[in-house]
């Protein structure tokens, strides 16, 4: 029968294995990294490695999934009653998104997913489902609430896509290529604020009443 100490020890070893696996994948690529190298880096036997984490693909997906969660949205959002509040919400969303996505570990996850898109498409699907879709859903929710409050007109999905384009421009490509540095806190805030201002200029306050909210209609967020 296992004891709490045994459980804690296993969790620590599992963490060490996943850290070693991710570092090896980033350094050598998924295909070129062997389970023996991961076990050696983590200072465990291959038997422990398989028992605590699983095979190489499981390690990759787990490591990426954990980092992809950093792209998820903040849970709390003030009630959207006016355009000033909407601008603040969009700016806050933009700051968090750029800050998290531009982190070197997260950029490494994107690079890895791209590199392994053919041999291990599950990697890209994990990144897209766990991280990117959560962020997109949060932005669609902001747009949906804004439309319901009469602050915006249009389809939430299209509005979210427009704001994301204004926020990122070519920054993500530059980060992936390694031709630009991670933006500073000040630059990140300025980028998010400028995106919010530009977005609201493109979408002035509607002159007609917003559509009545329906209790169950998920199509609005698509």
C-alpha positions as semicolon CSV with decimal commas, in nm:
position;residue;x (nm);y (nm);z (nm)
1;X;0,000;0,000;0,000
2;X;0,144;0,337;-0,100
3;X;0,195;0,613;0,154
4;X;0,156;0,990;0,105
5;X;0,536;1,016;0,093
6;X;0,549;0,758;-0,186
7;X;0,289;0,958;-0,378
8;X;0,484;1,281;-0,331
9;X;0,805;1,112;-0,443
10;X;0,635;0,974;-0,754
11;X;0,492;1,316;-0,840
12;X;0,837;1,474;-0,806
13;X;0,995;1,209;-1,028
14;X;0,717;1,246;-1,284
15;X;0,774;1,621;-1,289
16;X;1,145;1,563;-1,342
17;X;1,076;1,327;-1,632
18;X;0,840;1,571;-1,805
19;X;1,087;1,856;-1,763
20;X;1,370;1,647;-1,903
21;X;1,152;1,530;-2,192
22;X;1,048;1,881;-2,290
23;X;1,405;2,010;-2,275
24;X;1,524;1,722;-2,492
25;X;1,243;1,768;-2,744
26;X;1,318;2,139;-2,777
27;X;1,691;2,078;-2,806
28;X;1,694;1,780;-3,045
29;X;1,342;1,750;-3,183
30;X;1,084;1,484;-3,112
31;X;1,201;1,224;-3,362
32;X;1,568;1,248;-3,265
33;X;1,504;1,219;-2,891
34;X;1,511;0,869;-2,744
35;X;1,344;0,751;-2,426
36;X;1,691;0,649;-2,305
37;X;1,811;1,008;-2,332
38;X;1,506;1,132;-2,143
39;X;1,556;0,871;-1,872
40;X;1,922;0,964;-1,843
41;X;1,842;1,337;-1,814
42;X;1,575;1,266;-1,553
43;X;1,801;1,023;-1,363
44;X;1,546;0,741;-1,375
45;X;1,528;0,398;-1,532
46;X;1,329;0,345;-1,851
47;X;1,097;0,124;-1,650
48;X;1,017;0,413;-1,414
49;X;0,976;0,644;-1,709
50;X;0,710;0,427;-1,872
51;X;0,537;0,351;-1,541
52;X;0,508;0,712;-1,427
53;X;0,453;0,898;-1,753
54;X;0,411;0,666;-2,049
55;X;0,568;0,649;-2,393
56;X;0,748;0,927;-2,574
57;X;0,437;1,057;-2,748
58;X;0,249;1,077;-2,418
59;X;0,538;1,273;-2,268
60;X;0,535;1,518;-2,555
61;X;0,161;1,575;-2,549
62;X;0,157;1,610;-2,170
63;X;0,446;1,857;-2,169
64;X;0,289;2,068;-2,442
65;X;-0,059;2,049;-2,291
66;X;0,064;2,181;-1,959
67;X;0,235;2,479;-2,119
68;X;-0,054;2,542;-2,355
69;X;-0,283;2,601;-2,057
70;X;-0,095;2,924;-1,997
71;X;-0,280;3,063;-2,299
72;X;-0,617;3,033;-2,129
73;X;-0,814;3,341;-2,044
74;X;-0,865;3,512;-1,709
75;X;-1,185;3,389;-1,543
76;X;-1,317;3,723;-1,416
77;X;-1,451;3,999;-1,639
78;X;-1,640;4,313;-1,532
79;X;-1,992;4,368;-1,661
80;X;-1,973;4,543;-1,996
81;X;-2,196;4,850;-1,964
82;X;-2,004;5,105;-2,169
83;X;-1,731;5,133;-2,432
84;X;-1,476;5,251;-2,179
85;X;-1,510;4,927;-1,986
86;X;-1,493;4,729;-2,309
87;X;-1,167;4,905;-2,400
88;X;-1,026;4,814;-2,059
89;X;-1,131;4,450;-2,095
90;X;-0,983;4,421;-2,444
91;X;-0,660;4,583;-2,329
92;X;-0,633;4,350;-2,029
93;X;-0,702;4,049;-2,249
94;X;-0,441;4,163;-2,500
95;X;-0,177;4,219;-2,232
96;X;-0,220;3,873;-2,084
97;X;-0,230;3,701;-2,421
98;X;0,083;3,866;-2,557
99;X;0,267;3,825;-2,227
100;X;0,196;3,453;-2,205
101;X;0,235;3,361;-2,571
102;X;0,562;3,552;-2,609
103;X;0,717;3,364;-2,316
104;X;1,016;3,164;-2,451
105;X;0,873;2,834;-2,322
106;X;0,544;2,891;-2,502
107;X;0,717;2,999;-2,823
108;X;0,922;2,678;-2,798
109;X;0,595;2,483;-2,775
110;X;0,469;2,642;-3,097
111;X;0,796;2,568;-3,273
112;X;0,785;2,209;-3,157
113;X;0,425;2,164;-3,268
114;X;0,513;2,301;-3,612
115;X;0,822;2,082;-3,642
116;X;0,627;1,767;-3,552
117;X;0,307;1,851;-3,742
118;X;0,361;1,565;-3,988
119;X;0,504;1,292;-3,766
120;X;0,296;1,372;-3,457
121;X;-0,013;1,577;-3,553
122;X;-0,151;1,513;-3,203
123;X;0,095;1,773;-3,077
124;X;-0,057;2,053;-3,285
125;X;-0,409;1,936;-3,198
126;X;-0,324;1,945;-2,828
127;X;-0,183;2,295;-2,855
128;X;-0,481;2,414;-3,056
129;X;-0,744;2,256;-2,829
130;X;-0,593;2,314;-2,486
131;X;-0,440;2,654;-2,542
132;X;-0,540;2,844;-2,852
133;X;-0,907;2,749;-2,855
134;X;-0,951;2,847;-2,491
135;X;-0,809;3,189;-2,570
136;X;-1,022;3,226;-2,883
137;X;-1,334;3,121;-2,691
138;X;-1,263;3,383;-2,425
139;X;-1,232;3,656;-2,687
140;X;-1,552;3,541;-2,859
141;X;-1,725;3,558;-2,522
142;X;-1,611;3,917;-2,474
143;X;-1,746;4,006;-2,817
144;X;-2,072;3,822;-2,754
145;X;-2,128;4,004;-2,425
146;X;-2,041;4,334;-2,592
147;X;-2,294;4,277;-2,866
148;X;-2,562;4,179;-2,613
149;X;-2,494;4,503;-2,426
150;X;-2,535;4,704;-2,744
151;X;-2,170;4,808;-2,756
152;X;-2,081;4,628;-3,079
153;X;-2,252;4,493;-3,389
154;X;-2,143;4,190;-3,585
155;X;-2,065;3,822;-3,540
156;X;-1,857;3,752;-3,227
157;X;-1,626;3,511;-3,408
158;X;-1,547;3,765;-3,679
159;X;-1,502;4,045;-3,426
160;X;-1,267;3,829;-3,221
161;X;-1,061;3,746;-3,529
162;X;-1,029;4,114;-3,618
163;X;-0,912;4,211;-3,271
164;X;-0,659;3,927;-3,264
165;X;-0,521;4,044;-3,597
166;X;-0,483;4,400;-3,469
167;X;-0,320;4,274;-3,152
168;X;-0,062;4,041;-3,305
169;X;0,008;4,182;-3,650
170;X;0,334;4,002;-3,742
171;X;0,469;3,958;-3,388
172;X;0,407;3,584;-3,362
173;X;0,582;3,507;-3,689
174;X;0,878;3,719;-3,583
175;X;0,898;3,539;-3,248
176;X;0,884;3,197;-3,415
177;X;1,159;3,298;-3,656
178;X;1,366;3,438;-3,372
179;X;1,410;3,772;-3,547
180;X;1,262;3,978;-3,264
181;X;1,282;3,981;-2,886
182;X;0,996;3,925;-2,648
183;X;0,824;4,265;-2,603
184;X;0,878;4,444;-2,274
185;X;0,594;4,499;-2,029
186;X;0,557;4,857;-2,154
187;X;0,558;4,753;-2,519
188;X;0,306;4,477;-2,448
189;X;0,070;4,720;-2,275
190;X;0,104;4,973;-2,558
191;X;0,036;4,704;-2,819
192;X;-0,279;4,586;-2,640
193;X;-0,404;4,941;-2,584
194;X;-0,343;5,039;-2,946
195;X;-0,525;4,727;-3,065
196;X;-0,826;4,808;-2,846
197;X;-0,838;5,170;-2,970
198;X;-0,804;5,068;-3,335
199;X;-1,069;4,798;-3,297
200;X;-1,324;5,033;-3,142
201;X;-1,260;5,290;-3,414
202;X;-1,340;5,025;-3,673
203;X;-1,659;4,935;-3,487
204;X;-1,841;5,248;-3,366
205;X;-2,129;5,228;-3,123
206;X;-2,430;5,069;-3,299
207;X;-2,726;5,296;-3,360
208;X;-2,980;5,014;-3,348
209;X;-3,085;4,809;-3,051
210;X;-2,894;4,485;-2,988
211;X;-3,073;4,156;-3,068
212;X;-3,261;4,000;-2,781
213;X;-3,052;3,747;-2,593
214;X;-3,157;3,388;-2,630
215;X;-3,121;3,150;-2,340
216;X;-2,958;2,870;-2,532
217;X;-2,786;2,963;-2,853
218;X;-2,425;2,864;-2,887
219;X;-2,411;2,960;-3,254
220;X;-2,341;3,323;-3,160
221;X;-1,996;3,232;-3,038
222;X;-1,899;3,045;-3,350
